[in-house]
Amino acid sequence: MKPESLAFSANASRALLDEDLKAALSHVKTGFVGKRLEAISVVPEWQQIREEAAALKNHVLDNLDHYLVAYEASVQRNGGHVHWASDGDELARVVVDICTQAGARTVAKGKTMVGEEADVNGALEAAGIEPIETDLGEYIIQLAKEPPSHIIAPAVHKTKEQVADLFHEHHQQYGLTERLIDRGALVNEARTVLREKFRVADVGITGANFLIAETGQHVLVTNEGNGDLTSNLPRVQIVVVGIEKVVPTLEDASSLLRLLARSATGQHFSNYTSLMSGPKREGDLDGPDAFHVVLVDNKRTEMLAGDLKEMLRCIRCGACMNHCPVYGSVGGHAYGWVYPGPMGSVVTPAIIGVEKAKDLPHACTLNGRCAEVCPMSIPLPKLLRRHRQTTFERGLQSANARYGLGLWAWAASRPKLYRGLTRMSVSLLSRLGRRRGHFRRLPFAGGWTQARDLPAPQGGSTFMSLYAQQRSAEEAGQ
């Protein structure tokens, strides 16, 4: 899934006019944000856990080759097979080859963002194999023929009414002809349809939240149990996962699990946190006959060797996008690829190329909220600024943007001139806007005034002058 280019500006403009999207996204603020705050408020050592987790991941990244080889050896001891994929295309080929060799006609899939990177569903369909998404959100967007708009809640952009319409359209073939609207009833309807899909699937595909080098196990975190069914019922299991997900021991994984659910959904622990390893053994009641892991690079080693290394600490919790005002206004599809929000604005240019995703690093106010809530302490604003510098150095911005930024930099590097110009501008705007208190239109501010009025400065004071007055008052009061 590698687009020729991402049209964030055009996508965002359309999203801002979508009333259904606004209604759906309103639940992000009242749901994820509030629940996360409540969940971490009862963990007094939260900051200490974050610091220890970041140090752990830094250690792993510094020794990634060692832990990946150790994990491979452990999987093989457990009777599994390990495959290595350099990019998304190779991942898709490996998955299709395994499914073809297994004679698969249907595949049950759990949610996997790495699979989205490679468009595994498209590759399976091209090979005549039917993929069935088993995560409820992924199932909804599969019916809608849309990509996910959030990494933990793929269908967060859909209203209850839209889901009801989709189910009514697609489930009549199963004899479910009544259009239901109650959330619980919709979930039960999806469960009824998917139960048979689990039963007949030849191959199960999931992602993984963590890989344990010591034991060869992988950790799978879900709230629906679909991951467990996808892993245990089909006769062949495939785990597709990025190489950065490996950790040394089970104890290390448990430390990261303390951060994951609280940051993602505001739960102290997810409903299902499963440890799995290898094929079914003698005496096991269930499990696959064959077990495969595909370890995916897809530009991760380039990130490891460059300025974006810290991004590889990400545990894909979604907290950054839940707290992002830009994501909260335009949703995930505006970002144009697999990963939305602040983390997507860092990861997407790194994977598909900054030339194709040049707008994403600028789709940010740099308010810093994403870094504050990131459980792995990833400095997302710093990494976004690094991408911005790259777009400027490569001349990827428009001529007007480059000229304007260059002019601002020239003035800002001369403090006395800059402060004088800002005083003049603020004073002029204050006088011109005194009667109305705002500007409906303003030269060079069309992007702002197109959607909102610009408040007129009050009193003609600049930020720097107010700051100086405050400092003087504080010093005088000492």
JOJOHU-V246100 format. One record per pair of residues at least 12 apart in sequence whose ideal C-beta (glycine too) atoms are under 8 Angstrom apart, sorted by sequence separation. I is the first residue (numbers start at 1). GAP is how many residues later the second one is. D is the distance in whole Angstrom. If there is no record, write none. Layout:
{{I & GAP & D} {I & GAP & D}}
This chain:
{{109 & 12 & 7} {121 & 12 & 8} {167 & 12 & 8} {168 & 12 & 8} {208 & 12 & 6} {209 & 12 & 5} {257 & 12 & 7} {279 & 12 & 4} {300 & 12 & 6} {332 & 12 & 8} {336 & 12 & 8} {345 & 12 & 8} {348 & 12 & 6} {349 & 12 & 7} {442 & 12 & 6} {137 & 13 & 8} {141 & 13 & 5} {167 & 13 & 7} {176 & 13 & 6} {207 & 13 & 8} {278 & 13 & 5} {327 & 13 & 6} {335 & 13 & 7} {368 & 13 & 5} {392 & 13 & 7} {440 & 13 & 6} {140 & 14 & 7} {141 & 14 & 5} {144 & 14 & 7} {165 & 14 & 8} {206 & 14 & 6} {277 & 14 & 8} {327 & 14 & 4} {439 & 14 & 6} {140 & 15 & 4} {164 & 15 & 6} {326 & 15 & 8} {327 & 15 & 8} {337 & 15 & 7} {345 & 15 & 4} {346 & 15 & 8} {366 & 15 & 5} {438 & 15 & 4} {439 & 15 & 4} {137 & 16 & 6} {138 & 16 & 5} {164 & 16 & 6} {176 & 16 & 7} {257 & 16 & 6} {344 & 16 & 7} {345 & 16 & 6} {438 & 16 & 6} {107 & 17 & 6} {137 & 17 & 4} {138 & 17 & 8} {141 & 17 & 8} {164 & 17 & 5} {176 & 17 & 7} {324 & 17 & 5} {364 & 17 & 7} {438 & 17 & 5} {439 & 17 & 6} {137 & 18 & 4} {140 & 18 & 6} {144 & 18 & 8} {171 & 18 & 6} {174 & 18 & 8} {324 & 18 & 5} {345 & 18 & 6} {366 & 18 & 7} {437 & 18 & 7} {438 & 18 & 6} {135 & 19 & 7} {136 & 19 & 8} {137 & 19 & 7} {167 & 19 & 6} {174 & 19 & 6} {321 & 19 & 6} {345 & 19 & 6} {366 & 19 & 7} {437 & 19 & 5} {95 & 20 & 8} {161 & 20 & 7} {321 & 20 & 3} {337 & 20 & 7} {364 & 20 & 5} {436 & 20 & 7} {121 & 21 & 8} {160 & 21 & 7} {206 & 21 & 5} {218 & 21 & 6} {320 & 21 & 6} {321 & 21 & 6} {336 & 21 & 7} {107 & 22 & 6} {109 & 22 & 5} {111 & 22 & 8} {144 & 22 & 6} {164 & 22 & 6} {167 & 22 & 6} {171 & 22 & 6} {320 & 22 & 4} {321 & 22 & 7} {342 & 22 & 6} {433 & 22 & 8} {434 & 22 & 7} {91 & 23 & 7} {95 & 23 & 8} {106 & 23 & 7} {107 & 23 & 7} {109 & 23 & 7} {140 & 23 & 6} {143 & 23 & 5} {160 & 23 & 6} {163 & 23 & 6} {167 & 23 & 7} {218 & 23 & 7} {318 & 23 & 7} {320 & 23 & 5} {321 & 23 & 7} {361 & 23 & 5} {433 & 23 & 3} {91 & 24 & 8} {105 & 24 & 6} {106 & 24 & 5} {107 & 24 & 5} {108 & 24 & 5} {109 & 24 & 5} {110 & 24 & 6} {111 & 24 & 4} {143 & 24 & 8} {206 & 24 & 5} {361 & 24 & 8} {432 & 24 & 7} {433 & 24 & 7} {95 & 25 & 6} {99 & 25 & 7} {104 & 25 & 6} {105 & 25 & 7} {106 & 25 & 8} {107 & 25 & 7} {109 & 25 & 6} {110 & 25 & 6} {204 & 25 & 8} {205 & 25 & 7} {206 & 25 & 6} {250 & 25 & 8} {335 & 25 & 6} {91 & 26 & 8} {92 & 26 & 5} {106 & 26 & 6} {108 & 26 & 5} {111 & 26 & 7} {140 & 26 & 6} {143 & 26 & 8} {160 & 26 & 7} {204 & 26 & 4} {361 & 26 & 4} {362 & 26 & 6} {430 & 26 & 6} {91 & 27 & 4} {92 & 27 & 7} {96 & 27 & 5} {100 & 27 & 6} {111 & 27 & 5} {143 & 27 & 5} {204 & 27 & 6} {316 & 27 & 8} {343 & 27 & 8} {360 & 27 & 8} {361 & 27 & 5} {429 & 27 & 6} {430 & 27 & 4} {92 & 28 & 6} {95 & 28 & 7} {96 & 28 & 6} {99 & 28 & 7} {204 & 28 & 8} {335 & 28 & 7} {342 & 28 & 4} {429 & 28 & 5} {430 & 28 & 7} {88 & 29 & 5} {89 & 29 & 7} {91 & 29 & 7} {95 & 29 & 7} {100 & 29 & 8} {109 & 29 & 7} {201 & 29 & 8} {204 & 29 & 7} {314 & 29 & 6} {334 & 29 & 8} {341 & 29 & 8} {361 & 29 & 8} {362 & 29 & 8} {430 & 29 & 7} {431 & 29 & 8} {88 & 30 & 3} {92 & 30 & 8} {93 & 30 & 8} {99 & 30 & 5} {204 & 30 & 4} {211 & 30 & 6} {361 & 30 & 6} {430 & 30 & 4} {87 & 31 & 8} {88 & 31 & 7} {92 & 31 & 4} {96 & 31 & 5} {116 & 31 & 7} {198 & 31 & 5} {203 & 31 & 5} {206 & 31 & 8} {208 & 31 & 5} {426 & 31 & 5} {116 & 32 & 7} {194 & 32 & 7} {198 & 32 & 7} {201 & 32 & 7} {202 & 32 & 6} {203 & 32 & 8} {204 & 32 & 7} {205 & 32 & 8} {206 & 32 & 8} {207 & 32 & 7} {311 & 32 & 7} {85 & 33 & 8} {96 & 33 & 7} {201 & 33 & 5} {202 & 33 & 7} {203 & 33 & 4} {204 & 33 & 5} {205 & 33 & 5} {206 & 33 & 6} {207 & 33 & 6} {208 & 33 & 4} {213 & 33 & 6} {217 & 33 & 7} {314 & 33 & 8} {354 & 33 & 6} {358 & 33 & 5} {427 & 33 & 4} {199 & 34 & 7} {202 & 34 & 7} {203 & 34 & 7} {204 & 34 & 7} {205 & 34 & 8} {206 & 34 & 8} {207 & 34 & 6} {211 & 34 & 5} {212 & 34 & 8} {213 & 34 & 7} {214 & 34 & 6} {219 & 34 & 5} {346 & 34 & 6} {426 & 34 & 6} {113 & 35 & 8} {198 & 35 & 5} {203 & 35 & 6} {205 & 35 & 7} {210 & 35 & 6} {211 & 35 & 4} {212 & 35 & 6} {213 & 35 & 5} {214 & 35 & 5} {215 & 35 & 6} {311 & 35 & 5} {343 & 35 & 8} {426 & 35 & 7} {209 & 36 & 7} {210 & 36 & 8} {211 & 36 & 7} {212 & 36 & 8} {213 & 36 & 8} {214 & 36 & 7} {221 & 36 & 7} {311 & 36 & 6} {354 & 36 & 5} {426 & 36 & 5} {111 & 37 & 8} {208 & 37 & 6} {210 & 37 & 5} {212 & 37 & 7} {326 & 37 & 6} {343 & 37 & 7} {346 & 37 & 5} {354 & 37 & 6} {423 & 37 & 8} {113 & 38 & 6} {212 & 38 & 6} {219 & 38 & 7} {308 & 38 & 7} {326 & 38 & 6} {342 & 38 & 5} {346 & 38 & 6} {349 & 38 & 5} {358 & 38 & 4} {221 & 39 & 6} {311 & 39 & 7} {326 & 39 & 7} {345 & 39 & 6} {355 & 39 & 7} {358 & 39 & 7} {423 & 39 & 6} {221 & 40 & 7} {324 & 40 & 8} {325 & 40 & 6} {354 & 40 & 7} {404 & 40 & 8} {422 & 40 & 5} {212 & 41 & 6} {346 & 41 & 7} {349 & 41 & 8} {355 & 41 & 6} {223 & 42 & 7} {237 & 42 & 8} {308 & 42 & 5} {325 & 42 & 7} {342 & 42 & 7} {345 & 42 & 7} {354 & 42 & 7} {422 & 42 & 7} {423 & 42 & 7} {111 & 43 & 7} {210 & 43 & 5} {231 & 43 & 7} {419 & 43 & 7} {223 & 44 & 8} {228 & 44 & 6} {325 & 44 & 8} {227 & 45 & 7} {231 & 45 & 6} {324 & 45 & 7} {419 & 45 & 6} {210 & 46 & 6} {225 & 46 & 7} {228 & 46 & 5} {323 & 46 & 5} {324 & 46 & 6} {210 & 47 & 8} {223 & 47 & 5} {224 & 47 & 7} {225 & 47 & 5} {227 & 47 & 7} {303 & 47 & 5} {323 & 47 & 6} {222 & 48 & 7} {223 & 48 & 5} {224 & 48 & 7} {302 & 48 & 7} {221 & 49 & 5} {222 & 49 & 7} {223 & 49 & 7} {321 & 49 & 8} {323 & 49 & 8} {140 & 50 & 8} {222 & 50 & 5} {237 & 50 & 8} {320 & 50 & 4} {323 & 50 & 5} {136 & 51 & 7} {139 & 51 & 6} {209 & 51 & 7} {221 & 51 & 7} {237 & 51 & 4} {299 & 51 & 6} {319 & 51 & 8} {320 & 51 & 8} {322 & 51 & 8} {220 & 52 & 8} {221 & 52 & 5} {222 & 52 & 8} {236 & 52 & 6} {239 & 52 & 8} {241 & 52 & 7} {243 & 52 & 5} {263 & 52 & 8} {299 & 52 & 5} {220 & 53 & 8} {221 & 53 & 8} {233 & 53 & 7} {235 & 53 & 6} {236 & 53 & 7} {237 & 53 & 7} {239 & 53 & 7} {241 & 53 & 7} {242 & 53 & 8} {243 & 53 & 7} {264 & 53 & 4} {298 & 53 & 6} {320 & 53 & 7} {136 & 54 & 6} {219 & 54 & 7} {220 & 54 & 5} {232 & 54 & 5} {234 & 54 & 6} {235 & 54 & 5} {236 & 54 & 5} {237 & 54 & 5} {238 & 54 & 5} {239 & 54 & 5} {240 & 54 & 5} {241 & 54 & 6} {242 & 54 & 5} {243 & 54 & 6} {263 & 54 & 4} {264 & 54 & 6} {319 & 54 & 5} {320 & 54 & 6} {139 & 55 & 7} {219 & 55 & 7} {232 & 55 & 5} {235 & 55 & 7} {236 & 55 & 8} {237 & 55 & 7} {238 & 55 & 8} {239 & 55 & 7} {241 & 55 & 7} {242 & 55 & 8} {260 & 55 & 6} {263 & 55 & 8} {264 & 55 & 7} {319 & 55 & 6} {219 & 56 & 6} {220 & 56 & 6} {231 & 56 & 8} {232 & 56 & 7} {236 & 56 & 7} {238 & 56 & 7} {240 & 56 & 6} {242 & 56 & 7} {244 & 56 & 6} {259 & 56 & 7} {263 & 56 & 4} {319 & 56 & 7} {218 & 57 & 8} {231 & 57 & 7} {243 & 57 & 6} {260 & 57 & 6} {217 & 58 & 5} {218 & 58 & 6} {242 & 58 & 6} {243 & 58 & 8} {259 & 58 & 7} {317 & 58 & 6} {217 & 59 & 6} {218 & 59 & 7} {256 & 59 & 6} {134 & 60 & 6} {217 & 60 & 4} {244 & 60 & 8} {315 & 60 & 7} {320 & 60 & 6} {216 & 61 & 5} {315 & 61 & 6} {132 & 62 & 7} {215 & 62 & 6} {216 & 62 & 7} {314 & 62 & 6} {134 & 63 & 7} {212 & 63 & 8} {313 & 63 & 4} {134 & 64 & 7} {313 & 64 & 8} {314 & 64 & 6} {132 & 65 & 5} {313 & 65 & 6} {311 & 67 & 6} {244 & 68 & 4} {310 & 68 & 5} {132 & 69 & 7} {310 & 69 & 6} {244 & 70 & 8} {311 & 72 & 6} {310 & 73 & 7} {131 & 74 & 8} {218 & 75 & 7} {308 & 75 & 6} {307 & 76 & 7} {308 & 78 & 7} {307 & 79 & 5} {211 & 82 & 8} {204 & 84 & 7} {120 & 85 & 7} {2 & 86 & 7} {1 & 87 & 7} {135 & 87 & 7} {136 & 88 & 6} {108 & 89 & 6} {135 & 89 & 7} {108 & 90 & 6} {115 & 90 & 7} {134 & 90 & 8} {136 & 90 & 8} {106 & 91 & 7} {135 & 91 & 6} {115 & 92 & 7} {134 & 92 & 4} {108 & 93 & 4} {112 & 93 & 7} {114 & 93 & 6} {134 & 93 & 8} {106 & 94 & 6} {107 & 94 & 6} {110 & 94 & 7} {112 & 94 & 6} {113 & 94 & 7} {106 & 95 & 5} {107 & 95 & 7} {108 & 95 & 7} {109 & 95 & 8} {110 & 95 & 7} {111 & 95 & 8} {112 & 95 & 3} {134 & 95 & 7} {106 & 96 & 6} {107 & 96 & 5} {108 & 96 & 5} {109 & 96 & 5} {110 & 96 & 4} {111 & 96 & 7} {134 & 96 & 5} {105 & 97 & 6} {106 & 97 & 8} {107 & 97 & 7} {108 & 97 & 7} {109 & 97 & 7} {110 & 97 & 7} {104 & 98 & 4} {107 & 98 & 6} {103 & 99 & 7} {104 & 99 & 5} {102 & 100 & 6} {102 & 101 & 6} {99 & 103 & 8} {99 & 104 & 5} {98 & 105 & 7} {209 & 106 & 7} {209 & 107 & 8} {95 & 110 & 7} {110 & 110 & 7} {263 & 110 & 7} {111 & 111 & 8} {263 & 111 & 8} {110 & 112 & 7} {152 & 112 & 5} {263 & 112 & 4} {152 & 113 & 7} {262 & 113 & 8} {1 & 115 & 6} {260 & 115 & 7} {1 & 116 & 6} {110 & 116 & 6} {111 & 116 & 8} {259 & 116 & 4} {1 & 117 & 7} {110 & 117 & 4} {259 & 117 & 7} {1 & 118 & 4} {110 & 120 & 5} {120 & 120 & 7} {1 & 121 & 7} {32 & 121 & 8} {108 & 121 & 7} {109 & 121 & 7} {110 & 121 & 8} {108 & 122 & 5} {118 & 122 & 8} {108 & 125 & 7} {115 & 125 & 5} {108 & 126 & 6} {114 & 126 & 5} {107 & 127 & 8} {114 & 127 & 6} {28 & 128 & 6} {112 & 128 & 6} {114 & 128 & 5} {27 & 129 & 7} {112 & 129 & 8} {25 & 131 & 7} {24 & 132 & 6} {25 & 132 & 7} {104 & 132 & 7} {24 & 133 & 5} {102 & 133 & 7} {24 & 134 & 6} {102 & 134 & 5} {24 & 135 & 5} {21 & 136 & 6} {23 & 136 & 6} {80 & 136 & 7} {99 & 137 & 8} {74 & 138 & 8} {78 & 138 & 5} {98 & 138 & 7} {20 & 139 & 5} {74 & 139 & 7} {77 & 139 & 6} {99 & 139 & 8} {71 & 140 & 5} {74 & 140 & 7} {76 & 140 & 8} {98 & 140 & 6} {71 & 141 & 7} {74 & 141 & 6} {75 & 141 & 4} {20 & 142 & 7} {71 & 142 & 4} {74 & 142 & 3} {70 & 143 & 4} {73 & 143 & 8} {74 & 143 & 8} {95 & 143 & 6} {70 & 144 & 7} {68 & 145 & 8} {71 & 145 & 6} {95 & 145 & 7} {1 & 146 & 8} {67 & 146 & 4} {91 & 149 & 6} {152 & 164 & 7} {151 & 165 & 5} {152 & 165 & 7} {153 & 165 & 7} {152 & 166 & 4} {151 & 167 & 5} {150 & 168 & 6} {151 & 170 & 8} {150 & 171 & 7} {157 & 174 & 5} {68 & 175 & 6} {71 & 175 & 5} {156 & 175 & 8} {157 & 175 & 7} {156 & 176 & 8} {157 & 176 & 7} {68 & 178 & 6} {118 & 178 & 8} {64 & 179 & 7} {67 & 179 & 5} {117 & 179 & 7} {64 & 180 & 7} {67 & 180 & 7} {118 & 180 & 8} {67 & 181 & 6} {117 & 181 & 6} {64 & 182 & 7} {114 & 182 & 5} {149 & 182 & 5} {150 & 182 & 5} {61 & 183 & 7} {149 & 183 & 3} {60 & 184 & 8} {114 & 184 & 8} {148 & 184 & 7} {149 & 184 & 5} {60 & 186 & 6} {147 & 186 & 7} {60 & 187 & 6} {146 & 187 & 7} {60 & 188 & 7} {102 & 188 & 7} {151 & 188 & 7} {151 & 189 & 8} {57 & 190 & 8} {148 & 190 & 8} {150 & 190 & 7} {56 & 191 & 7} {147 & 191 & 7} {149 & 191 & 6} {151 & 192 & 8} {98 & 194 & 6} {56 & 196 & 6} {80 & 197 & 7} {80 & 198 & 5} {56 & 199 & 7} {78 & 199 & 5} {79 & 199 & 5} {80 & 199 & 7} {95 & 199 & 7} {56 & 200 & 7} {78 & 200 & 3} {79 & 200 & 5} {94 & 200 & 5} {78 & 201 & 8} {53 & 202 & 6} {75 & 202 & 7} {79 & 202 & 8} {52 & 203 & 6} {53 & 203 & 6} {74 & 203 & 8} {75 & 203 & 7} {91 & 203 & 6} {113 & 203 & 6} {91 & 205 & 5} {49 & 206 & 7} {53 & 206 & 6} {91 & 207 & 7} {88 & 208 & 8} {49 & 209 & 6} {50 & 209 & 7} {81 & 209 & 7} {83 & 209 & 6} {85 & 209 & 5} {87 & 209 & 8} {49 & 210 & 6} {81 & 210 & 7} {82 & 210 & 8} {83 & 210 & 7} {84 & 210 & 8} {85 & 210 & 7} {87 & 210 & 7} {88 & 210 & 5} {80 & 211 & 4} {81 & 211 & 5} {82 & 211 & 5} {83 & 211 & 5} {84 & 211 & 5} {85 & 211 & 5} {86 & 211 & 5} {87 & 211 & 5} {79 & 212 & 7} {80 & 212 & 7} {81 & 212 & 7} {83 & 212 & 7} {85 & 212 & 7} {86 & 212 & 7} {87 & 212 & 8} {78 & 213 & 8} {80 & 213 & 6} {82 & 213 & 7} {84 & 213 & 8} {85 & 213 & 7} {43 & 215 & 8} {75 & 216 & 8} {75 & 218 & 6} {43 & 219 & 7} {117 & 221 & 5} {39 & 222 & 8} {40 & 222 & 5} {116 & 222 & 4} {39 & 223 & 4} {40 & 223 & 8} {72 & 223 & 8} {113 & 225 & 6} {36 & 226 & 6} {113 & 226 & 7} {36 & 227 & 6} {39 & 227 & 5} {68 & 227 & 7} {36 & 228 & 8} {38 & 228 & 6} {39 & 228 & 7} {36 & 229 & 8} {37 & 229 & 8} {39 & 229 & 6} {35 & 230 & 7} {36 & 230 & 5} {35 & 231 & 2} {32 & 232 & 8} {34 & 232 & 7} {35 & 232 & 8} {32 & 233 & 7} {32 & 234 & 6} {117 & 234 & 7} {31 & 235 & 8} {64 & 240 & 7} {61 & 243 & 6} {61 & 248 & 6} {61 & 251 & 6} {61 & 252 & 7} {57 & 255 & 7} {58 & 255 & 7} {57 & 256 & 4} {54 & 259 & 6} {36 & 283 & 6} {32 & 286 & 7} {36 & 286 & 7} {32 & 287 & 8} {33 & 289 & 6} {32 & 290 & 4} {33 & 290 & 6} {28 & 294 & 6} {29 & 299 & 7} {28 & 300 & 6} {25 & 303 & 6} {25 & 304 & 8} {25 & 306 & 6} {24 & 307 & 8} {21 & 310 & 5} {16 & 313 & 7} {18 & 313 & 8} {15 & 314 & 8} {16 & 314 & 6} {15 & 315 & 4} {15 & 316 & 5} {12 & 317 & 8} {12 & 318 & 4} {15 & 318 & 7} {11 & 319 & 7} {15 & 319 & 5} {57 & 319 & 6} {14 & 320 & 8} {11 & 322 & 7} {12 & 322 & 5} {53 & 322 & 7} {54 & 322 & 6} {11 & 323 & 4} {53 & 323 & 6} {54 & 323 & 5} {11 & 324 & 8} {11 & 325 & 6} {50 & 325 & 6} {8 & 326 & 6} {50 & 326 & 7} {51 & 326 & 7} {8 & 327 & 6} {50 & 327 & 6} {8 & 328 & 6} {6 & 329 & 7} {7 & 329 & 7} {6 & 330 & 3} {6 & 331 & 6} {3 & 333 & 6} {3 & 334 & 6} {1 & 336 & 7} {1 & 337 & 7} {36 & 337 & 7} {6 & 342 & 7} {3 & 349 & 7} {2 & 350 & 5} {5 & 350 & 8} {6 & 350 & 6} {9 & 350 & 6} {5 & 351 & 5} {6 & 351 & 5} {8 & 351 & 4} {12 & 351 & 7} {4 & 352 & 7} {5 & 352 & 8} {7 & 352 & 8} {8 & 352 & 6} {3 & 353 & 7} {6 & 353 & 7} {2 & 354 & 8} {6 & 354 & 7} {8 & 355 & 5} {16 & 435 & 7}}
